Each structure stands twice: as structure tokens, then as C-alpha cells.
Amino acid sequence: MSTSLIKGGYGDAARSARRYALAALGCVVFSAIYEYFSHEVYSPWMVGLFLVPLALGAIPMALIACVEVRVSWLASQLWACTVLTLTLGCCYAGVLEIYGTTSPWLPTYLVASAPLALSALLAAKWSTVSGK
């Protein structure tokens, strides 16, 4: 049995968890710098920006690494796209709120991430059923 839990792009699940945690840290730094230069205008979207890669990326991957579940490469890539889409959507919403405007494109991020998440879950389920 291979020691690699996720085949393909990210390597094992523990390494993926570390990468998502670093992404969350990067979001903390980005939002702190952005809000520092926004003349004391704050946005809950920007304050909570780090929660998306942490709650949807680092924590699930750490749990996968602990229970040693195999996840297909396709499922992990689709899930990474989901996390990225939601993170960018939160960042965009925060930037617009700090700037004091709105955009009709904001719901697009949520609408785009839903099929990505569903595809990732179906790919993970299909890989466990088919044994790939």
C-alpha cells in the first residue's frame, strides 16, 4: 500500500493541509495590509477571508491525513478549484465593500463554486466505488 494519500498534483494530504494553511496565512497578511491602507474602513468579508482556505482546505485535508482516506487526483483538484473560487469571491466582496460599491457579479462566485464542489464530491465517490 502506498504512503501517498492523494495521487497527483498535491502529493499527500498532510502536504495539502500545510499548503491550505499557508494560503490562509497569506489571506491574513493580504487582508491586514489591504485594510491598513483602506483608511480604517473594514469589511467582514476581508476580515474573514482566511476562514475559507482554513475551514474548507486545511482542516478537511488534515482530517483526511489522520484517517488515511484515499482521495483521487481529480477530486482533490476540483476541491482546490472550489476553495479558490470561494476565496476569490470573498476577497472581491471585501474589496468592493471597502471601496463602497457593489457588483452584480458577486453571486457568480457562489454559483460557480457549487458545481465545482458537487463535481469534487462525485469524483471522490466515484473513485471509491470504482476503486481508482
N, CA, C and O atoms as CSV, one atom per row, in Angstrom:
chain,resi,resn,atom,element,x,y,z
A,1,MET,N,N,0.846,-1.181,0.000
A,1,MET,CA,C,0.000,0.000,0.000
A,1,MET,C,C,0.889,1.240,0.000
A,1,MET,O,O,1.871,1.305,0.739
A,2,SER,N,N,0.555,2.186,-0.799
A,2,SER,CA,C,1.342,3.401,-0.943
A,2,SER,C,C,1.144,4.319,0.257
A,2,SER,O,O,0.073,4.339,0.864
A,3,THR,N,N,2.182,5.076,0.594
A,3,THR,CA,C,2.058,6.033,1.689
A,3,THR,C,C,1.419,7.331,1.228
A,3,THR,O,O,1.041,8.162,2.053
A,4,SER,N,N,1.293,7.514,-0.074
A,4,SER,CA,C,0.669,8.716,-0.607
A,4,SER,C,C,-0.842,8.592,-0.510
A,4,SER,O,O,-1.424,7.610,-0.971
A,5,LEU,N,N,-1.471,9.588,0.088
A,5,LEU,CA,C,-2.912,9.543,0.281
A,5,LEU,C,C,-3.671,10.177,-0.860
A,5,LEU,O,O,-4.805,9.797,-1.152
A,6,ILE,N,N,-3.054,11.131,-1.497
A,6,ILE,CA,C,-3.690,11.767,-2.646
A,6,ILE,C,C,-2.734,11.628,-3.810
A,6,ILE,O,O,-1.597,12.097,-3.742
A,7,LYS,N,N,-3.175,11.000,-4.861
A,7,LYS,CA,C,-2.320,10.822,-6.028
A,7,LYS,C,C,-2.395,12.059,-6.903
A,7,LYS,O,O,-3.482,12.587,-7.141
A,8,GLY,N,N,-1.274,12.516,-7.375
A,8,GLY,CA,C,-1.270,13.600,-8.343
A,8,GLY,C,C,-0.748,14.895,-7.779
A,8,GLY,O,O,0.162,14.917,-6.949
A,9,GLY,N,N,-1.354,15.995,-8.255
A,9,GLY,CA,C,-0.861,17.333,-8.074
A,9,GLY,C,C,-0.355,17.742,-6.712
A,9,GLY,O,O,0.728,18.323,-6.638
A,10,TYR,N,N,-1.052,17.483,-5.644
A,10,TYR,CA,C,-0.656,17.998,-4.349
A,10,TYR,C,C,0.184,17.026,-3.531
A,10,TYR,O,O,0.746,17.430,-2.513
A,11,GLY,N,N,0.294,15.776,-3.929
A,11,GLY,CA,C,1.022,14.825,-3.097
A,11,GLY,C,C,0.119,14.279,-2.019
A,11,GLY,O,O,-1.052,14.005,-2.281
A,12,ASP,N,N,0.622,14.116,-0.832
A,12,ASP,CA,C,-0.199,13.547,0.241
A,12,ASP,C,C,-1.060,14.606,0.919
A,12,ASP,O,O,-0.876,15.808,0.727
A,13,ALA,N,N,-2.000,14.120,1.713
A,13,ALA,CA,C,-2.987,15.017,2.320
A,13,ALA,C,C,-2.361,15.945,3.345
A,13,ALA,O,O,-2.800,17.087,3.484
A,14,ALA,N,N,-1.355,15.488,4.060
A,14,ALA,CA,C,-0.705,16.352,5.047
A,14,ALA,C,C,-0.028,17.539,4.370
A,14,ALA,O,O,-0.069,18.659,4.878
A,15,ARG,N,N,0.594,17.289,3.225
A,15,ARG,CA,C,1.220,18.384,2.484
A,15,ARG,C,C,0.154,19.341,1.956
A,15,ARG,O,O,0.367,20.554,1.946
A,16,SER,N,N,-0.974,18.819,1.523
A,16,SER,CA,C,-2.069,19.681,1.071
A,16,SER,C,C,-2.606,20.527,2.217
A,16,SER,O,O,-2.920,21.703,2.032
A,17,ALA,N,N,-2.713,19.931,3.397
A,17,ALA,CA,C,-3.184,20.681,4.563
A,17,ALA,C,C,-2.235,21.831,4.882
A,17,ALA,O,O,-2.673,22.935,5.206
A,18,ARG,N,N,-0.932,21.566,4.789
A,18,ARG,CA,C,0.041,22.643,5.025
A,18,ARG,C,C,-0.085,23.741,3.975
A,18,ARG,O,O,0.030,24.924,4.295
A,19,ARG,N,N,-0.320,23.359,2.736
A,19,ARG,CA,C,-0.460,24.370,1.676
A,19,ARG,C,C,-1.711,25.215,1.874
A,19,ARG,O,O,-1.677,26.429,1.670
A,20,TYR,N,N,-2.804,24.591,2.265
A,20,TYR,CA,C,-4.018,25.363,2.547
A,20,TYR,C,C,-3.800,26.273,3.761
A,20,TYR,O,O,-4.288,27.403,3.780
A,21,ALA,N,N,-3.076,25.792,4.766
A,21,ALA,CA,C,-2.787,26.623,5.936
A,21,ALA,C,C,-1.916,27.821,5.544
A,21,ALA,O,O,-2.119,28.927,6.045
A,22,LEU,N,N,-0.953,27.601,4.654
A,22,LEU,CA,C,-0.148,28.721,4.158
A,22,LEU,C,C,-0.990,29.700,3.343
A,22,LEU,O,O,-0.772,30.910,3.400
A,23,ALA,N,N,-1.944,29.177,2.592
A,23,ALA,CA,C,-2.848,30.057,1.846
A,23,ALA,C,C,-3.690,30.891,2.811
A,23,ALA,O,O,-3.925,32.076,2.573
A,24,ALA,N,N,-4.142,30.270,3.899
A,24,ALA,CA,C,-4.902,31.007,4.909
A,24,ALA,C,C,-4.043,32.096,5.543
A,24,ALA,O,O,-4.514,33.208,5.781
A,25,LEU,N,N,-2.779,31.772,5.815
A,25,LEU,CA,C,-1.865,32.771,6.360
A,25,LEU,C,C,-1.634,33.902,5.360
A,25,LEU,O,O,-1.571,35.070,5.744
A,26,GLY,N,N,-1.510,33.557,4.085
A,26,GLY,CA,C,-1.378,34.577,3.055
A,26,GLY,C,C,-2.602,35.481,2.990
A,26,GLY,O,O,-2.482,36.685,2.768
A,27,CYS,N,N,-3.775,34.898,3.184
A,27,CYS,CA,C,-5.008,35.706,3.202
A,27,CYS,C,C,-5.031,36.648,4.401
A,27,CYS,O,O,-5.503,37.780,4.292
A,28,VAL,N,N,-4.520,36.185,5.551
A,28,VAL,CA,C,-4.443,37.048,6.737
A,28,VAL,C,C,-3.538,38.243,6.447
A,28,VAL,O,O,-3.891,39.385,6.743
A,29,VAL,N,N,-2.379,37.972,5.872
A,29,VAL,CA,C,-1.427,39.051,5.570
A,29,VAL,C,C,-2.022,40.010,4.541
A,29,VAL,O,O,-1.954,41.228,4.706
A,30,PHE,N,N,-2.612,39.449,3.468
A,30,PHE,CA,C,-3.195,40.299,2.435
A,30,PHE,C,C,-4.300,41.182,3.004
A,30,PHE,O,O,-4.313,42.388,2.757
A,31,SER,N,N,-5.229,40.597,3.765
A,31,SER,CA,C,-6.345,41.388,4.288
A,31,SER,C,C,-5.866,42.420,5.307
A,31,SER,O,O,-6.416,43.520,5.371
A,32,ALA,N,N,-4.849,42.085,6.106
A,32,ALA,CA,C,-4.325,43.065,7.066
A,32,ALA,C,C,-3.693,44.254,6.343
A,32,ALA,O,O,-3.924,45.405,6.714
A,33,ILE,N,N,-2.904,43.977,5.322
A,33,ILE,CA,C,-2.280,45.061,4.560
A,33,ILE,C,C,-3.333,45.880,3.819
A,33,ILE,O,O,-3.264,47.109,3.795
A,34,TYR,N,N,-4.306,45.202,3.214
A,34,TYR,CA,C,-5.337,45.908,2.463
A,34,TYR,C,C,-6.157,46.805,3.381
A,34,TYR,O,O,-6.466,47.942,3.025
A,35,GLU,N,N,-6.506,46.302,4.552
A,35,GLU,CA,C,-7.311,47.111,5.468
A,35,GLU,C,C,-6.481,48.201,6.139
A,35,GLU,O,O,-7.027,49.228,6.543
A,36,TYR,N,N,-5.188,47.997,6.264
A,36,TYR,CA,C,-4.324,49.044,6.803
A,36,TYR,C,C,-4.337,50.258,5.879
A,36,TYR,O,O,-4.385,51.396,6.344
A,37,PHE,N,N,-4.295,50.018,4.586
A,37,PHE,CA,C,-4.269,51.109,3.621
A,37,PHE,C,C,-5.666,51.559,3.180
A,37,PHE,O,O,-5.787,52.387,2.276
A,38,SER,N,N,-6.714,51.027,3.801
A,38,SER,CA,C,-8.074,51.422,3.426
A,38,SER,C,C,-8.624,52.520,4.334
A,38,SER,O,O,-9.830,52.763,4.350
A,39,HIS,N,N,-7.752,53.180,5.084
A,39,HIS,CA,C,-8.126,54.318,5.932
A,39,HIS,C,C,-9.192,53.938,6.954
A,39,HIS,O,O,-10.205,54.619,7.105
A,40,GLU,N,N,-8.936,52.826,7.655
A,40,GLU,CA,C,-9.785,52.338,8.745
A,40,GLU,C,C,-11.201,51.984,8.296
A,40,GLU,O,O,-12.149,52.102,9.073
A,41,VAL,N,N,-11.342,51.557,7.068
A,41,VAL,CA,C,-12.609,51.019,6.581
A,41,VAL,C,C,-12.446,49.505,6.555
A,41,VAL,O,O,-11.520,48.981,5.936
A,42,TYR,N,N,-13.350,48.808,7.231
A,42,TYR,CA,C,-13.221,47.354,7.365
A,42,TYR,C,C,-14.396,46.643,6.725
A,42,TYR,O,O,-15.491,47.194,6.611
A,43,SER,N,N,-14.156,45.439,6.318
A,43,SER,CA,C,-15.189,44.605,5.723
A,43,SER,C,C,-15.149,43.233,6.382
A,43,SER,O,O,-14.070,42.662,6.542
A,44,PRO,N,N,-16.306,42.689,6.770
A,44,PRO,CA,C,-16.301,41.333,7.334
A,44,PRO,C,C,-15.823,40.292,6.326
A,44,PRO,O,O,-15.281,39.259,6.718
A,45,TRP,N,N,-16.017,40.548,5.043
A,45,TRP,CA,C,-15.527,39.632,4.008
A,45,TRP,C,C,-14.010,39.575,4.022
A,45,TRP,O,O,-13.419,38.506,3.867
A,46,MET,N,N,-13.387,40.720,4.207
A,46,MET,CA,C,-11.932,40.772,4.203
A,46,MET,C,C,-11.359,40.259,5.522
A,46,MET,O,O,-10.312,39.613,5.530
A,47,VAL,N,N,-12.033,40.539,6.635
A,47,VAL,CA,C,-11.573,40.054,7.935
A,47,VAL,C,C,-11.624,38.528,7.984
A,47,VAL,O,O,-10.712,37.889,8.507
A,48,GLY,N,N,-12.690,37.951,7.441
A,48,GLY,CA,C,-12.858,36.503,7.464
A,48,GLY,C,C,-12.320,35.782,6.247
A,48,GLY,O,O,-12.627,34.608,6.041
A,49,LEU,N,N,-11.527,36.459,5.438
A,49,LEU,CA,C,-11.015,35.868,4.201
A,49,LEU,C,C,-10.217,34.589,4.445
A,49,LEU,O,O,-10.287,33.649,3.653
A,50,PHE,N,N,-9.466,34.553,5.530
A,50,PHE,CA,C,-8.636,33.390,5.824
A,50,PHE,C,C,-9.445,32.150,6.179
A,50,PHE,O,O,-8.933,31.034,6.095
A,51,LEU,N,N,-10.696,32.332,6.572
A,51,LEU,CA,C,-11.510,31.195,7.003
A,51,LEU,C,C,-11.829,30.219,5.872
A,51,LEU,O,O,-12.002,29.025,6.119
A,52,VAL,N,N,-11.908,30.708,4.642
A,52,VAL,CA,C,-12.256,29.828,3.523
A,52,VAL,C,C,-11.179,28.769,3.295
A,52,VAL,O,O,-11.500,27.581,3.312
A,53,PRO,N,N,-9.902,29.147,3.079
A,53,PRO,CA,C,-8.910,28.084,2.896
A,53,PRO,C,C,-8.644,27.277,4.163
A,53,PRO,O,O,-8.226,26.121,4.092
A,54,LEU,N,N,-8.887,27.887,5.321
A,54,LEU,CA,C,-8.674,27.150,6.561
A,54,LEU,C,C,-9.784,26.128,6.795
A,54,LEU,O,O,-9.510,24.954,7.045
A,55,ALA,N,N,-11.034,26.575,6.714
A,55,ALA,CA,C,-12.165,25.699,7.033
A,55,ALA,C,C,-12.490,24.713,5.917
A,55,ALA,O,O,-12.940,23.600,6.186
A,56,LEU,N,N,-12.266,25.109,4.674
A,56,LEU,CA,C,-12.598,24.218,3.559
A,56,LEU,C,C,-11.384,23.503,2.988
A,56,LEU,O,O,-11.539,22.586,2.182
A,57,GLY,N,N,-10.179,23.898,3.384
A,57,GLY,CA,C,-8.986,23.285,2.836
A,57,GLY,C,C,-8.124,22.605,3.873
A,57,GLY,O,O,-7.960,21.385,3.839
A,58,ALA,N,N,-7.569,23.372,4.795
A,58,ALA,CA,C,-6.589,22.833,5.736
A,58,ALA,C,C,-7.208,21.825,6.699
A,58,ALA,O,O,-6.649,20.749,6.910
A,59,ILE,N,N,-8.334,22.155,7.274
A,59,ILE,CA,C,-8.948,21.256,8.262
A,59,ILE,C,C,-9.422,19.953,7.624
A,59,ILE,O,O,-9.108,18.885,8.150
A,60,PRO,N,N,-10.173,19.991,6.498
A,60,PRO,CA,C,-10.555,18.710,5.884
A,60,PRO,C,C,-9.359,17.871,5.442
A,60,PRO,O,O,-9.382,16.650,5.601
A,61,MET,N,N,-8.324,18.488,4.897
A,61,MET,CA,C,-7.153,17.724,4.471
A,61,MET,C,C,-6.404,17.143,5.657
A,61,MET,O,O,-5.871,16.037,5.568
A,62,ALA,N,N,-6.356,17.863,6.760
A,62,ALA,CA,C,-5.725,17.316,7.968
A,62,ALA,C,C,-6.511,16.116,8.490
A,62,ALA,O,O,-5.927,15.132,8.943
A,63,LEU,N,N,-7.832,16.204,8.423
A,63,LEU,CA,C,-8.656,15.061,8.839
A,63,LEU,C,C,-8.469,13.873,7.908
A,63,LEU,O,O,-8.410,12.729,8.359
A,64,ILE,N,N,-8.377,14.141,6.608
A,64,ILE,CA,C,-8.138,13.066,5.637
A,64,ILE,C,C,-6.792,12.411,5.906
A,64,ILE,O,O,-6.661,11.192,5.803
A,65,ALA,N,N,-5.795,13.214,6.249
A,65,ALA,CA,C,-4.474,12.662,6.554
A,65,ALA,C,C,-4.510,11.818,7.828
A,65,ALA,O,O,-3.817,10.806,7.923
A,66,CYS,N,N,-5.313,12.231,8.801
A,66,CYS,CA,C,-5.392,11.481,10.061
A,66,CYS,C,C,-6.080,10.133,9.887
A,66,CYS,O,O,-5.649,9.137,10.468
A,67,VAL,N,N,-7.139,10.094,9.097
A,67,VAL,CA,C,-7.887,8.838,8.943
A,67,VAL,C,C,-7.390,8.019,7.766
A,67,VAL,O,O,-7.894,6.923,7.518
A,68,GLU,N,N,-6.407,8.535,7.037
A,68,GLU,CA,C,-5.774,7.838,5.924
A,68,GLU,C,C,-6.770,7.360,4.865
A,68,GLU,O,O,-6.798,6.187,4.492
A,69,VAL,N,N,-7.574,8.295,4.402
A,69,VAL,CA,C,-8.533,8.023,3.331
A,69,VAL,C,C,-7.883,8.414,2.010
A,69,VAL,O,O,-7.229,9.452,1.916
A,70,ARG,N,N,-8.063,7.590,1.005
A,70,ARG,CA,C,-7.532,7.913,-0.324
A,70,ARG,C,C,-8.522,8.822,-1.049
A,70,ARG,O,O,-9.729,8.583,-1.041
A,71,VAL,N,N,-7.992,9.853,-1.666
A,71,VAL,CA,C,-8.789,10.787,-2.454
A,71,VAL,C,C,-8.162,10.862,-3.836
A,71,VAL,O,O,-6.943,10.980,-3.964
A,72,SER,N,N,-8.981,10.794,-4.859
A,72,SER,CA,C,-8.447,10.820,-6.221
A,72,SER,C,C,-7.866,12.191,-6.562
A,72,SER,O,O,-8.207,13.208,-5.958
A,73,TRP,N,N,-6.982,12.175,-7.548
A,73,TRP,CA,C,-6.368,13.414,-8.002
A,73,TRP,C,C,-7.427,14.379,-8.527
A,73,TRP,O,O,-7.382,15.572,-8.228
A,74,LEU,N,N,-8.377,13.868,-9.306
A,74,LEU,CA,C,-9.422,14.721,-9.872
A,74,LEU,C,C,-10.261,15.368,-8.775
A,74,LEU,O,O,-10.557,16.561,-8.840
A,75,ALA,N,N,-10.636,14.600,-7.785
A,75,ALA,CA,C,-11.442,15.143,-6.686
A,75,ALA,C,C,-10.674,16.225,-5.931
A,75,ALA,O,O,-11.244,17.258,-5.580
A,76,SER,N,N,-9.389,15.994,-5.681
A,76,SER,CA,C,-8.616,16.996,-4.951
A,76,SER,C,C,-8.438,18.272,-5.769
A,76,SER,O,O,-8.453,19.369,-5.210
A,77,GLN,N,N,-8.271,18.143,-7.080
A,77,GLN,CA,C,-8.123,19.323,-7.927
A,77,GLN,C,C,-9.430,20.110,-8.027
A,77,GLN,O,O,-9.422,21.340,-7.985
A,78,LEU,N,N,-10.537,19.407,-8.159
A,78,LEU,CA,C,-11.838,20.091,-8.209
A,78,LEU,C,C,-12.126,20.791,-6.886
A,78,LEU,O,O,-12.672,21.894,-6.871
A,79,TRP,N,N,-11.758,20.151,-5.774
A,79,TRP,CA,C,-11.981,20.779,-4.465
A,79,TRP,C,C,-11.081,22.006,-4.304
A,79,TRP,O,O,-11.503,23.009,-3.728
A,80,ALA,N,N,-9.852,21.934,-4.805
A,80,ALA,CA,C,-8.956,23.091,-4.752
A,80,ALA,C,C,-9.534,24.253,-5.556
A,80,ALA,O,O,-9.427,25.410,-5.149
A,81,CYS,N,N,-10.144,23.945,-6.692
A,81,CYS,CA,C,-10.796,24.987,-7.501
A,81,CYS,C,C,-11.988,25.587,-6.757
A,81,CYS,O,O,-12.240,26.788,-6.852
A,82,THR,N,N,-12.711,24.763,-6.027
A,82,THR,CA,C,-13.832,25.252,-5.224
A,82,THR,C,C,-13.348,26.222,-4.163
A,82,THR,O,O,-13.901,27.312,-4.013
A,83,VAL,N,N,-12.318,25.834,-3.427
A,83,VAL,CA,C,-11.771,26.688,-2.370
A,83,VAL,C,C,-11.236,27.987,-2.956
A,83,VAL,O,O,-11.452,29.060,-2.394
A,84,LEU,N,N,-10.540,27.893,-4.082
A,84,LEU,CA,C,-10.004,29.094,-4.722
A,84,LEU,C,C,-11.120,30.030,-5.185
A,84,LEU,O,O,-11.026,31.245,-5.009
A,85,THR,N,N,-12.158,29.475,-5.769
A,85,THR,CA,C,-13.276,30.292,-6.241
A,85,THR,C,C,-13.950,31.019,-5.088
A,85,THR,O,O,-14.250,32.208,-5.193
A,86,LEU,N,N,-14.190,30.316,-3.995
A,86,LEU,CA,C,-14.825,30.954,-2.839
A,86,LEU,C,C,-13.903,31.987,-2.187
A,86,LEU,O,O,-14.370,33.028,-1.726
A,87,THR,N,N,-12.617,31.711,-2.145
A,87,THR,CA,C,-11.670,32.668,-1.572
A,87,THR,C,C,-11.622,33.946,-2.404
A,87,THR,O,O,-11.656,35.050,-1.860
A,88,LEU,N,N,-11.545,33.791,-3.715
A,88,LEU,CA,C,-11.534,34.973,-4.585
A,88,LEU,C,C,-12.850,35.744,-4.501
A,88,LEU,O,O,-12.855,36.974,-4.557
A,89,GLY,N,N,-13.958,35.030,-4.369
A,89,GLY,CA,C,-15.246,35.698,-4.223
A,89,GLY,C,C,-15.327,36.520,-2.951
A,89,GLY,O,O,-15.836,37.641,-2.967
A,90,CYS,N,N,-14.825,35.968,-1.838
A,90,CYS,CA,C,-14.812,36.714,-0.578
A,90,CYS,C,C,-13.887,37.920,-0.661
A,90,CYS,O,O,-14.205,38.991,-0.144
A,91,CYS,N,N,-12.753,37.746,-1.305
A,91,CYS,CA,C,-11.813,38.856,-1.472
A,91,CYS,C,C,-12.437,39.970,-2.317
A,91,CYS,O,O,-12.334,41.150,-1.982
A,92,TYR,N,N,-13.071,39.583,-3.393
A,92,TYR,CA,C,-13.726,40.557,-4.275
A,92,TYR,C,C,-14.840,41.291,-3.541
A,92,TYR,O,O,-14.988,42.505,-3.678
A,93,ALA,N,N,-15.628,40.545,-2.758
A,93,ALA,CA,C,-16.707,41.178,-1.988
A,93,ALA,C,C,-16.134,42.154,-0.968
A,93,ALA,O,O,-16.687,43.234,-0.761
A,94,GLY,N,N,-15.019,41.775,-0.327
A,94,GLY,CA,C,-14.391,42.671,0.642
A,94,GLY,C,C,-13.839,43.923,0.003
A,94,GLY,O,O,-13.994,45.018,0.542
A,95,VAL,N,N,-13.200,43.774,-1.135
A,95,VAL,CA,C,-12.650,44.939,-1.840
A,95,VAL,C,C,-13.773,45.893,-2.239
A,95,VAL,O,O,-13.662,47.106,-2.064
A,96,LEU,N,N,-14.845,45.336,-2.773
A,96,LEU,CA,C,-15.961,46.198,-3.189
A,96,LEU,C,C,-16.623,46.881,-1.994
A,96,LEU,O,O,-17.010,48.046,-2.074
A,97,GLU,N,N,-16.751,46.145,-0.880
A,97,GLU,CA,C,-17.371,46.756,0.294
A,97,GLU,C,C,-16.499,47.866,0.870
A,97,GLU,O,O,-17.013,48.907,1.279
A,98,ILE,N,N,-15.204,47.657,0.905
A,98,ILE,CA,C,-14.296,48.703,1.389
A,98,ILE,C,C,-14.328,49.902,0.446
A,98,ILE,O,O,-14.284,51.049,0.891
A,99,TYR,N,N,-14.402,49.637,-0.838
A,99,TYR,CA,C,-14.455,50.713,-1.824
A,99,TYR,C,C,-15.792,51.449,-1.774
A,99,TYR,O,O,-15.881,52.610,-2.174
A,100,GLY,N,N,-16.829,50.773,-1.283
A,100,GLY,CA,C,-18.129,51.413,-1.131
A,100,GLY,C,C,-19.038,51.243,-2.331
A,100,GLY,O,O,-19.860,52.114,-2.613
A,101,THR,N,N,-18.904,50.144,-3.034
A,101,THR,CA,C,-19.733,49.908,-4.208
A,101,THR,C,C,-20.219,48.457,-4.207
A,101,THR,O,O,-19.878,47.678,-3.317
A,102,THR,N,N,-20.994,48.117,-5.186
A,102,THR,CA,C,-21.489,46.747,-5.339
A,102,THR,C,C,-21.259,46.298,-6.774
A,102,THR,O,O,-20.877,47.084,-7.642
A,103,SER,N,N,-21.501,45.027,-6.994
A,103,SER,CA,C,-21.353,44.476,-8.331
A,103,SER,C,C,-22.376,43.367,-8.535
A,103,SER,O,O,-22.634,42.586,-7.619
A,104,PRO,N,N,-22.960,43.290,-9.722
A,104,PRO,CA,C,-23.891,42.192,-9.985
A,104,PRO,C,C,-23.174,40.851,-10.156
A,104,PRO,O,O,-23.826,39.809,-10.230
A,105,TRP,N,N,-21.843,40.867,-10.219
A,105,TRP,CA,C,-21.066,39.647,-10.436
A,105,TRP,C,C,-20.749,38.889,-9.154
A,105,TRP,O,O,-20.229,37.775,-9.219
A,106,LEU,N,N,-21.046,39.458,-8.002
A,106,LEU,CA,C,-20.720,38.792,-6.746
A,106,LEU,C,C,-21.358,37.406,-6.596
A,106,LEU,O,O,-20.666,36.484,-6.165
A,107,PRO,N,N,-22.628,37.214,-6.926
A,107,PRO,CA,C,-23.200,35.868,-6.786
A,107,PRO,C,C,-22.579,34.832,-7.721
A,107,PRO,O,O,-22.736,33.630,-7.508
A,108,THR,N,N,-21.880,35.291,-8.745
A,108,THR,CA,C,-21.268,34.369,-9.698
A,108,THR,C,C,-20.276,33.430,-9.018
A,108,THR,O,O,-20.167,32.263,-9.395
A,109,TYR,N,N,-19.555,33.931,-8.022
A,109,TYR,CA,C,-18.573,33.094,-7.334
A,109,TYR,C,C,-19.247,31.950,-6.581
A,109,TYR,O,O,-18.770,30.816,-6.609
A,110,LEU,N,N,-20.343,32.248,-5.918
A,110,LEU,CA,C,-21.080,31.205,-5.209
A,110,LEU,C,C,-21.713,30.225,-6.185
A,110,LEU,O,O,-21.691,29.014,-5.964
A,111,VAL,N,N,-22.273,30.752,-7.262
A,111,VAL,CA,C,-22.904,29.897,-8.274
A,111,VAL,C,C,-21.859,29.021,-8.958
A,111,VAL,O,O,-22.141,27.864,-9.267
A,112,ALA,N,N,-20.672,29.542,-9.197
A,112,ALA,CA,C,-19.622,28.759,-9.850
A,112,ALA,C,C,-19.013,27.724,-8.916
A,112,ALA,O,O,-18.596,26.657,-9.367
A,113,SER,N,N,-18.955,28.019,-7.629
A,113,SER,CA,C,-18.332,27.081,-6.697
A,113,SER,C,C,-19.225,25.895,-6.367
A,113,SER,O,O,-18.718,24.830,-6.016
A,114,ALA,N,N,-20.528,26.047,-6.469
A,114,ALA,CA,C,-21.434,24.940,-6.146
A,114,ALA,C,C,-21.243,23.744,-7.086
A,114,ALA,O,O,-21.097,22.625,-6.595
A,115,PRO,N,N,-21.236,23.925,-8.412
A,115,PRO,CA,C,-20.987,22.757,-9.270
A,115,PRO,C,C,-19.575,22.189,-9.118
A,115,PRO,O,O,-19.370,20.985,-9.280
A,116,LEU,N,N,-18.612,23.040,-8.812
A,116,LEU,CA,C,-17.261,22.540,-8.583
A,116,LEU,C,C,-17.221,21.632,-7.351
A,116,LEU,O,O,-16.612,20.563,-7.373
A,117,ALA,N,N,-17.878,22.077,-6.280
A,117,ALA,CA,C,-17.904,21.264,-5.058
A,117,ALA,C,C,-18.655,19.962,-5.294
A,117,ALA,O,O,-18.221,18.903,-4.838
A,118,LEU,N,N,-19.771,20.032,-5.997
A,118,LEU,CA,C,-20.532,18.825,-6.292
A,118,LEU,C,C,-19.727,17.873,-7.164
A,118,LEU,O,O,-19.752,16.661,-6.948
A,119,SER,N,N,-19.017,18.408,-8.141
A,119,SER,CA,C,-18.176,17.582,-9.002
A,119,SER,C,C,-17.048,16.924,-8.205
A,119,SER,O,O,-16.714,15.762,-8.435
A,120,ALA,N,N,-16.472,17.666,-7.278
A,120,ALA,CA,C,-15.404,17.101,-6.442
A,120,ALA,C,C,-15.937,15.962,-5.586
A,120,ALA,O,O,-15.291,14.921,-5.458
A,121,LEU,N,N,-17.108,16.155,-5.005
A,121,LEU,CA,C,-17.694,15.098,-4.172
A,121,LEU,C,C,-18.071,13.880,-5.007
A,121,LEU,O,O,-17.872,12.744,-4.578
A,122,LEU,N,N,-18.609,14.113,-6.186
A,122,LEU,CA,C,-18.946,12.986,-7.065
A,122,LEU,C,C,-17.692,12.264,-7.551
A,122,LEU,O,O,-17.691,11.037,-7.655
A,123,ALA,N,N,-16.632,13.002,-7.849
A,123,ALA,CA,C,-15.377,12.374,-8.280
A,123,ALA,C,C,-14.774,11.550,-7.151
A,123,ALA,O,O,-14.228,10.471,-7.384
A,124,ALA,N,N,-14.874,12.064,-5.925
A,124,ALA,CA,C,-14.358,11.299,-4.783
A,124,ALA,C,C,-15.181,10.038,-4.562
A,124,ALA,O,O,-14.630,8.972,-4.286
A,125,LYS,N,N,-16.487,10.157,-4.683
A,125,LYS,CA,C,-17.362,8.988,-4.511
A,125,LYS,C,C,-17.134,7.986,-5.633
A,125,LYS,O,O,-17.065,6.783,-5.382
A,126,TRP,N,N,-17.015,8.464,-6.860
A,126,TRP,CA,C,-16.810,7.570,-7.997
A,126,TRP,C,C,-15.487,6.827,-7.875
A,126,TRP,O,O,-15.407,5.645,-8.209
A,127,SER,N,N,-14.444,7.512,-7.397
A,127,SER,CA,C,-13.134,6.852,-7.290
A,127,SER,C,C,-13.143,5.778,-6.200
A,127,SER,O,O,-12.424,4.786,-6.314
A,128,THR,N,N,-13.941,5.958,-5.149
A,128,THR,CA,C,-14.007,4.919,-4.116
A,128,THR,C,C,-14.852,3.738,-4.566
A,128,THR,O,O,-14.581,2.597,-4.192
A,129,VAL,N,N,-15.886,4.013,-5.376
A,129,VAL,CA,C,-16.743,2.941,-5.874
A,129,VAL,C,C,-16.012,2.127,-6.932
A,129,VAL,O,O,-16.066,0.897,-6.921
A,130,SER,N,N,-15.334,2.805,-7.839
A,130,SER,CA,C,-14.673,2.109,-8.942
A,130,SER,C,C,-13.295,1.574,-8.552
A,130,SER,O,O,-12.703,0.790,-9.292
A,131,GLY,N,N,-12.783,1.995,-7.391
A,131,GLY,CA,C,-11.502,1.500,-6.937
A,131,GLY,C,C,-10.316,2.155,-7.605
A,131,GLY,O,O,-9.217,1.601,-7.572
A,132,LYS,N,N,-10.497,3.314,-8.210
A,132,LYS,CA,C,-9.400,4.012,-8.898
A,132,LYS,C,C,-8.683,4.925,-7.953
A,132,LYS,O,O,-7.731,5.597,-8.347
